[in-house]
């Protein structure tokens, strides 16, 4: 039973749960960005370049023979994947930069110093009295 308790405590730690949520949201975000690149960004770029469809760009190493498919290097898909990465990395950069700026603003506001304790107040009064006596 102790192994199950350890596993449960490990899984319920805040970091593990946060990481799981991040992976799920990141996967969904990746799909959105892939759609953005392939369905929104690449068609206009292909149109400007003369109606070129980047997903069909490839080097044919060996032609198809009968039922055997052709051996190709799909560099158009690779270009789209690079654009996906650049957009995701940029979005994450700005999200983290925004969170860091919010966190820095919280840290910059100085906390009010705590009120002196009774002992400190008494010691201050004694110090002031001793200063007055030395002046006389």
N, C-alpha and C positions, 0 to 999 in steps of 0.2 A: 504493500500500500504506500510506502514512503516514496517510491518512484513515481507513482501517480500523483501524489501531493506535490512533489518537486516539479513534475511536468506542468501541473495546473498552475502553480505559482509562477513558473517561467512564462507560460503562455499569457498570464493575466498581467504581467508587468506592463507598464505604460509604454515602454519603448517598443515592445513586440507588437502590441495592438496598433500603435501609431504607424509602425513600419508596414503592417498588413494593410491598413487603410491607405497609406501612401502608394503601395504597389497596385492596389485595385484602382485608385483614382488615376494613377500614372498610366495604367493600361488603357483606361477609357480615354484619357487625354491623348495618348499616342494614336488611337484610332481616329479621333477627331482631327488631329494634325495630319495624319496620312490622307484622310479624305480632303482636307483643305488643300494639300499639295497636289494630289492627283486629280481632283475634280474642279478646283477653283484656280489655282496658280499655274499649273502646267498647261492647260488648254490655251490661255492667252499667249503664253510664251511660245508654244508650238505654232500658234496662228501668226505671231510676229515673225517667226522663223520660216514661214512659208507652208503652214499647215502640217508641220512635223508632229507626230505623236511619239513622245519620248518613250512610252512603254514598248513601242515596237522597234526601238533602236537596238541592234545587236550585231555582233560579228558571227558569221556562220563558219564554224570550224569544219563541220562535216555535214553535207546535205542529208536530208531524210531519204531513207531507202525502204520502200514498202511500208511495213508497220513500225519500223524503227524510226523514232523521231530524230530530228536534226540536233546536232550538238552545237550549242550557241553560247556566246558570252553576252548576256543581257545588260549592256552598260546603260541603257536608258532607264531601266528599273533602278539601277544603282544610283543614277543621278537623282531620281525622285527620292530615294532613301536618304541620300545626303541632304537634300532640301528638308526632308522630314526632321532629320537630326538637328539641323541648324535652327529650324523654327522652334523645336522643343527646347533646345539648349537656351535659346534667347528668351523664351517665355519663362523658363525656370530661373534664369539669371535675374530677370526683372522681378519675379515673385520673391525670390530670396533677398534681393536688394531692398525691396519694399518692406519685407518683414524685419530686416536688419535695421532699417532706418526707424521703424516704429519702436523696436527694442531699444535702440540708442536713445531715442527721445525719452523713454521711460527711465533709463539709467541716468540721464543728464539731470533730471529734476532731483535736486538734493533733498534728502530726507531731513525733517526738522530734528535738531539735536534733542535728545531726551532731557526731560527736566532733571535738575540736580536732585540727588537723594537727600534725605534729612541729614545724613552724616556730612555730606559735602557742604550743605548750607551752614551747619554748625561750625565746621572747620573754617569756612570762609569768614564767618562772624568772628571767630577766635583770632584769625589772622588779622582782620581789620582792627580789632581791639588792641592786639599787640603792636601794630603799626602806630596807632594813636598814642599808646603809652611810651613808645620809643621816641616820638616826636616831642614829648613833654619834657 
